[in-house]
Amino acid sequence: MEGMEMTCFEIVSNVGTARGCYVEAIDLATEGNFEETEKK
């Protein structure tokens, strides 16, 4: 079961990271910084 728990943790971690990047990209786009938005 330890392997399954680690896999679940990695999924949750990756989703959190993706959400953070999404929010940063939205903030950059709102500021008009589209070049940096594209990088996110």
Distance bins in CASP14 RR format, pairs under 12 A and 6 or more apart:
PFRMAT RR
TARGET T0000
AUTHOR 0000-0000-0000
RMODE 2
METHOD distances of the structure
MODEL  1
1 7 0 0 0 0 0 1 0 0 0 0 0
1 8 0 0 0 0 0 1 0 0 0 0 0
2 8 0 0 0 0 0 1 0 0 0 0 0
2 9 0 0 0 0 0 1 0 0 0 0 0
3 9 0 0 0 0 1 0 0 0 0 0 0
3 10 0 0 0 0 1 0 0 0 0 0 0
4 10 0 0 0 0 0 1 0 0 0 0 0
4 11 0 0 0 0 0 1 0 0 0 0 0
5 11 0 0 0 0 0 1 0 0 0 0 0
5 12 0 0 0 0 0 1 0 0 0 0 0
6 12 0 0 0 0 0 1 0 0 0 0 0
6 13 0 0 0 0 0 1 0 0 0 0 0
7 13 0 0 0 0 0 1 0 0 0 0 0
7 14 0 0 0 0 0 1 0 0 0 0 0
8 14 0 0 0 0 0 1 0 0 0 0 0
8 15 0 0 0 0 0 1 0 0 0 0 0
9 15 0 0 0 0 0 1 0 0 0 0 0
9 16 0 0 0 0 0 1 0 0 0 0 0
10 16 0 0 0 0 0 1 0 0 0 0 0
10 17 0 0 0 0 0 1 0 0 0 0 0
11 17 0 0 0 0 0 1 0 0 0 0 0
11 18 0 0 0 0 0 1 0 0 0 0 0
12 18 0 0 0 0 0 1 0 0 0 0 0
12 19 0 0 0 0 0 1 0 0 0 0 0
13 19 0 0 0 0 0 1 0 0 0 0 0
13 20 0 0 0 0 0 1 0 0 0 0 0
14 20 0 0 0 0 0 1 0 0 0 0 0
14 21 0 0 0 0 0 1 0 0 0 0 0
15 21 0 0 0 0 0 1 0 0 0 0 0
15 22 0 0 0 0 0 1 0 0 0 0 0
16 22 0 0 0 0 1 0 0 0 0 0 0
16 23 0 0 0 0 1 0 0 0 0 0 0
16 24 0 0 0 0 0 1 0 0 0 0 0
17 23 0 0 0 0 0 1 0 0 0 0 0
17 24 0 0 0 0 0 1 0 0 0 0 0
17 40 0 0 0 0 0 1 0 0 0 0 0
18 24 0 0 0 0 0 1 0 0 0 0 0
18 25 0 0 0 0 0 1 0 0 0 0 0
18 40 0 0 0 0 0 1 0 0 0 0 0
19 25 0 0 0 0 0 1 0 0 0 0 0
19 26 0 0 0 0 0 1 0 0 0 0 0
19 40 0 0 0 0 0 1 0 0 0 0 0
20 26 0 0 0 0 1 0 0 0 0 0 0
20 27 0 0 0 0 1 0 0 0 0 0 0
20 28 0 0 0 0 0 1 0 0 0 0 0
20 40 0 0 0 0 1 0 0 0 0 0 0
21 27 0 0 0 0 0 1 0 0 0 0 0
21 28 0 0 0 0 0 1 0 0 0 0 0
21 36 0 0 0 0 0 1 0 0 0 0 0
21 37 0 0 0 0 0 1 0 0 0 0 0
21 39 0 0 0 0 1 0 0 0 0 0 0
21 40 1 0 1 0 0 0 0 0 0 0 0
22 28 0 0 0 0 0 1 0 0 0 0 0
22 29 0 0 0 0 0 1 0 0 0 0 0
22 37 0 0 0 0 0 1 0 0 0 0 0
22 40 1 0 0 1 0 0 0 0 0 0 0
23 29 0 0 0 0 0 1 0 0 0 0 0
23 30 0 0 0 0 0 1 0 0 0 0 0
23 37 0 0 0 0 0 1 0 0 0 0 0
23 40 0 0 0 0 1 0 0 0 0 0 0
24 30 0 0 0 0 0 1 0 0 0 0 0
24 31 0 0 0 0 0 1 0 0 0 0 0
24 33 0 0 0 0 0 1 0 0 0 0 0
24 36 0 0 0 0 1 0 0 0 0 0 0
24 37 0 0 0 0 1 0 0 0 0 0 0
24 39 0 0 0 0 1 0 0 0 0 0 0
24 40 1 0 1 0 0 0 0 0 0 0 0
25 31 0 0 0 0 0 1 0 0 0 0 0
25 32 0 0 0 0 0 1 0 0 0 0 0
25 33 0 0 0 0 1 0 0 0 0 0 0
25 34 0 0 0 0 1 0 0 0 0 0 0
25 35 0 0 0 0 0 1 0 0 0 0 0
25 36 0 0 0 0 1 0 0 0 0 0 0
25 37 1 0 1 0 0 0 0 0 0 0 0
25 38 0 0 0 0 1 0 0 0 0 0 0
25 39 0 0 0 0 1 0 0 0 0 0 0
25 40 1 1 0 0 0 0 0 0 0 0 0
26 32 0 0 0 0 0 1 0 0 0 0 0
26 33 0 0 0 0 0 1 0 0 0 0 0
26 34 0 0 0 0 0 1 0 0 0 0 0
26 36 0 0 0 0 0 1 0 0 0 0 0
26 37 0 0 0 0 1 0 0 0 0 0 0
26 40 0 0 0 0 1 0 0 0 0 0 0
27 33 0 0 0 0 1 0 0 0 0 0 0
27 36 0 0 0 0 1 0 0 0 0 0 0
27 37 0 0 0 0 1 0 0 0 0 0 0
27 40 0 0 0 0 1 0 0 0 0 0 0
28 34 1 0 0 1 0 0 0 0 0 0 0
28 35 0 0 0 0 1 0 0 0 0 0 0
28 36 1 0 1 0 0 0 0 0 0 0 0
28 37 1 0 1 0 0 0 0 0 0 0 0
28 38 0 0 0 0 1 0 0 0 0 0 0
28 39 0 0 0 0 1 0 0 0 0 0 0
28 40 1 0 0 1 0 0 0 0 0 0 0
29 35 0 0 0 0 0 1 0 0 0 0 0
29 36 0 0 0 0 1 0 0 0 0 0 0
29 37 1 0 1 0 0 0 0 0 0 0 0
29 38 0 0 0 0 1 0 0 0 0 0 0
29 39 0 0 0 0 0 1 0 0 0 0 0
29 40 0 0 0 0 1 0 0 0 0 0 0
30 36 0 0 0 0 0 1 0 0 0 0 0
30 37 0 0 0 0 1 0 0 0 0 0 0
31 37 0 0 0 0 1 0 0 0 0 0 0
32 38 0 0 0 0 0 1 0 0 0 0 0
33 39 0 0 0 0 1 0 0 0 0 0 0
33 40 0 0 0 0 1 0 0 0 0 0 0
34 40 0 0 0 0 0 1 0 0 0 0 0
END
